[in-house]
Amino acid sequence: MTSNQQLITNFYRAFQKRDYKTMQSCYAEDAVFNDEVFSNLNANEIKAMWEMLCIRGKDLQLDFSNVQADEKKGNAEWVASYTFSKTNRKVVNRIKAKFTFHNEKISKHTDSFNFYNWSRQALGITGLLLGWTSLVKNKVHKEAMKNLKDFMQRK
């Protein structure tokens, strides 16, 4: 196993335990994160996001697989199962992660998942009927960013 494969493995093992401090330590100081909900998060926002998700994800269960990495790039697949707090609906989200590394830290992390599949599970009938629209995606993005900013201010 390469050192960056070990880094990814340690990251997801920490996530399984909701050990956000270990997760945070995996990122470079100039790291960037993107997914279908959060965009262009800087290192401080990334660290706060994982802390928020670990603290609030009371029933979060996570599995990961297919960890691959060399000295510059890596990827993994992971599945998060949890209750979406806003609607109290169960979600199983299948995610593909891509990483770029610098000095044995994650410098860029991009998670990809099917937003429509997620929205159908998390939002129910609204997600089923409108989850494919940019209107819903933008609303979810704005709400998630507000939650993150509020979380960061309360710390």
Number of C-alpha atoms within 10 A of each C-alpha: 11 10 13 26 20 15 21 24 18 15 21 22 17 17 22 17 13 22 17 22 15 16 21 20 13 20 25 18 13 12 23 21 22 18 18 16 18 19 13 15 19 18 20 15 19 22 21 21 24 19 22 16 15 19 13 13 16 12 12 20 16 18 14 18 13 11 20 19 22 14 14 14 18 19 21 20 17 17 15 16 16 19 19 18 12 8 11 11 14 16 19 18 19 18 18 18 18 19 21 21 22 16 10 16 19 28 22 22 22 19 20 15 15 13 19 19 17 19 23 19 22 25 22 16 12 13 20 16 13 17 23 16 12 10 11 18 19 13 12 17 17 14 13 15 18 12 14 21 14 11 14 16 8 7 6
